[in-house]
Amino acid sequence: MTDISIRITGRAGRITLQRPDALNAMTYDMCLAIETALDAWRDDPAVALVVIDAMGERAFCSGGDIADLYATGRAGDFAYGQKFWADEYRLNNKIFEYSKPVVSFLQGFTMGGGVGIGCHGSHRIVGDTSQIAMPEVGIGLVPDVGGSLMLALAPGRLGEYLGCTAARMNAGDAIFAGFADIYLPEAAWDSTIKTLELTGDVDHIKAQDVPASGPIENNQDAINRHFHGASLGDIWITLESDTSDFAQATLKQMKRNSPLSMACAIEILSRLRGPSLTMGKALDLEYRFTARAMEHGDFLEGIRAAIIDKDRQPKWQFADGVVPPMAVSKMLQPLGAQALKLKEEAQMKIGFIGLGNMGAPMAANLASAGFDVAGFDPAGTSAAGVGVASSAAQAASDADAVITMLPNGAILRSVAEELVPAMKSGAVLLDCSTVDVDSARAVAKQAQDAGLMAVDAPVSGGIGGASGGTLTFMAGGTEAGFLKVTPLFDIMGQKAVHCGEAGAGQAAKICNNMILGATMIATCEAFALADKLGLERQKMFDVVSTSSGYSWSMNAYCPAPGVGPQSPSDNGYTPGFAAELMLKDLGLSQQAAETADADTPMGALALALYKRFVEEEDGMGRDFSAMLPRFEGRGRD
Ligand code: NAD
């Protein structure tokens, strides 16, 4: 008997996993064999649908066969694992996108790699023995094989719960969570398969009502309450403060798992939620982690403890459960030329204008992802892997997309005068600078009149986000323009929200930065007050960063040197985001508030403070968080 049987029976392409003694764990060869069959059947008129099942009662497929991965990884060969995962994810995507019905019968354990084969087809059938789970965090991986897509789509915060606890879903829960479609008593499976083989028609599947809702669905309120936090730390705190059986059992499950994996799983789900959610993006993010999992993650230690030494005592990194945001960000950084490629696609040619604090790392990320990027900046700055153009027009000629990252609207308008005539028809002008709404609309109109597409997509996330590829883009412009530049957003950022027509991105940005300016001032003045009250800064951070006063200014960009993650305060307030740029943004928001007749007293006060700081005090050329030393030296007058 071979590990897998692939054949055509009647109208059905038939795949049967045949390793019941190994719970039908997927080997690399099985994965490649399934892909070959799907490719052959896609255009074969003899095959009307595909049916996937498995031998034995205990499992459809308990996961990927990880012994080989461990052996090669221990020997320092990370390339084998990377190829295995890349090929497996390509297969998962093919099942997800398959043009004919794919019907799977999921008895017993369907976990990890088994979910990738069994849970992406069009008709996923479960029965009374079904137990579906994504247990990867228990071996130092993240939910992968496209599972993160279903977790991100699951109701409420169920995705975080399932991904962090590896909880097993019965038939009812699997349907509730979106991992299965149809309940059918297992006694009826053989005859259903025979009918499908005979007719090639999925309408013959006679679904029945699930006998009862599952235990996970019944705990949905508690799950939403405990798992709504933005990070593993937030989730941990709410569970620890709750003495209920559910919270304590959940904590116990999570304490077995790799903290780094759980923190990254939560981050992946947060990046996936939103309008740019696709299977390609889910697999890309998963692969960023798995490609690094052996060298930098807990994967080898997880396998050692689970299946090699079987001591079940893994020595995880960050064993106290405190995972720094930087560690998460490093595991999920873009992989550049090593990024997952689901299909061979022609890469866009890109012109990049404005290689400053933000533009240079953004352009470098695109170049390292394999894009052909030509850059221009009159200051003579450059970026790794980016070709040097002698003018903006030269960088733009022949480019499919031209990205601008410039100081303000007046400069954008003047640069657009040069760019628009030089760009080829149908190309897209993508402005990522923060500028006034009127300039964004004027440049978009100029581009559209010249037969180009235009998208305004200012960013949030600072220089850390620009270099780590974790920016958030807020975009305005047509749907077609947005879709065309989405692959670029996926490299440079973690999230892109299409906010509306031209100018809508800038509107979202100035509202966001009005909040940022006010919260930075509030954070700085609170630190200065805490100093005067004799409170240690580290203690202040420890309390506020996990209490109701927390904010991005405190948690991710702390203005106090030596406290919190690395930020410009640790570098003498050399700008990441200069005070004069914050002044500009606050000016833009007040200008917009004036036009729209909106009452924004906090925004107006923040503008007045930054204006004084930049124009009359020592704020010019310093980071916007240098408000803290400003407040330190001042009394009430
Ligand atoms: P920066 O001053 O470091 O970079 C701007 C670059 O534009 C400079 O290198 C400059 O030489 C170049 N430039 C000026 N005139 C030009 C012209 N005519 N042609 C081509 N290039 C020209 O500023 P930055 O921090 O990189 O910010 C860029 C934009 O991003 C701004 O609109 C800013 O508001 C926005 N932004 C910045 C941050 C941040 O943290 N720095 C965060 C979000 C948004």
Boltz pocket constraint, residues with backbone or C-beta under 6 A from the ligand:
constraints:
  - pocket:
      binder: B
      contacts: [[A, 353], [A, 354], [A, 355], [A, 356], [A, 357], [A, 358], [A, 359], [A, 376], [A, 377], [A, 378], [A, 379], [A, 381], [A, 392], [A, 405], [A, 406], [A, 407], [A, 408], [A, 411], [A, 415], [A, 432], [A, 433], [A, 434], [A, 435], [A, 459], [A, 460], [A, 461], [A, 462], [A, 463], [A, 576], [A, 577], [A, 578], [A, 581]]
      max_distance: 6.0
